[in-house]
Amino acid sequence: MIDDNKCCAVTRFRSDRQFNDVFPPSIRKFADRHWTPLSVARKVADYLSVKKGSKILDIGSGAGKFCLAAAHYKPEVQFFGVEQRKSLVDEAEAAKKTLGIRNAFFLHGNFMQTNFDLYDHFYFFNSFYENLVWGEKIDNTLEYSENLYHYYNRYLYKLLASRPDGTRLVTYHSVEDEVPTDYQLVGSHLDGLLKFWIKISGLNDVDHENDHPYYKPSRISLEQQEKMIVATGLADRSL
Ligand SMILES: C[S@@+](CC[C@H](N)C(=O)[O-])C[C@H]1O[C@@H](n2cnc3c(N)ncnc32)[C@H](O)[C@@H]1O
């Protein structure tokens, strides 16, 4: 006999609308702009799930949609999310329970407090964007600033630069300021909004102290960045 809960949980993954119903309206309303679509989560999970037991970190996990969906598609892999807003971690835990997911885990905190040594591969959905003036904010519980945006990017860049060769990274809606230059692009989807990277050093000599886009022009042009920001739908076009 099929377990009722399991059966309902499976139907949740048939469409984003069905999945998003796992959240209360106050969280669901952010889905289009802030939570990863199921089709993207599946692609990302396929790329990052290198082997059984791999540990994947979602940097800025929100209400947990990416981790929960990826965990559903890849039950043999563990997905972790770090999220600065406690209320969103609580929502993620509640959704995890409703969905009966066992291989997704949520941590409350700033990503800067996270020990990256514990994880094999990483997912990043432009989490720092809300610090930019035109970035759409989830709420007003935090202090935002452009300086913080650059500081976070630089900090993440350093953490990613310190990972071993073979580390995989997926960026979604990112302008790539956080991607160290020894991460090679191995796949690009959705007109460049979704990018798959792998760290392979030794191809060129990288001085991580000085090669950050803070000091050098970003590897993608300003024009391209503007285009991407508009394409994200996150930009307030009235500005
Ligand atoms: C665009 S949402 C992505 C949510 C999730 N990754 C998903 O795809 O469903 C970005 C999230 O990152 C969180 N965030 C932003 N800066 C953060 C930081 N410094 N540390 C931890 N979380 C952060 C935000 O609170 C927000 O919930």
The ligand as a Gaussian input file, in Angstrom:
#p B3LYP/6-31G(d) Opt

LIG

0 1
 C       18.173000      34.346000      -4.224000
 S       17.868000      33.593000      -2.654000
 C       18.228000      31.904000      -3.095000
 C       17.581000      30.856000      -2.218000
 C       17.949000      29.416000      -2.537000
 N       19.352000      29.262000      -2.868000
 C       17.121000      28.862000      -3.650000
 O       17.613000      28.833000      -4.764000
 O       15.966000      28.463000      -3.428000
 C       19.313000      34.112000      -1.739000
 C       19.291000      33.889000      -0.245000
 O       20.607000      34.154000       0.253000
 C       20.499000      34.659000       1.567000
 N       21.746000      35.369000       1.895000
 C       22.171000      36.554000       1.412000
 N       23.367000      36.898000       1.941000
 C       23.694000      35.896000       2.796000
 C       24.812000      35.677000       3.655000
 N       25.802000      36.573000       3.753000
 N       24.857000      34.527000       4.373000
 C       23.824000      33.630000       4.311000
 N       22.729000      33.805000       3.536000
 C       22.666000      34.914000       2.771000
 C       19.277000      35.559000       1.494000
 O       18.743000      35.787000       2.805000
 C       18.350000      34.769000       0.563000
 O       17.480000      33.971000       1.308000

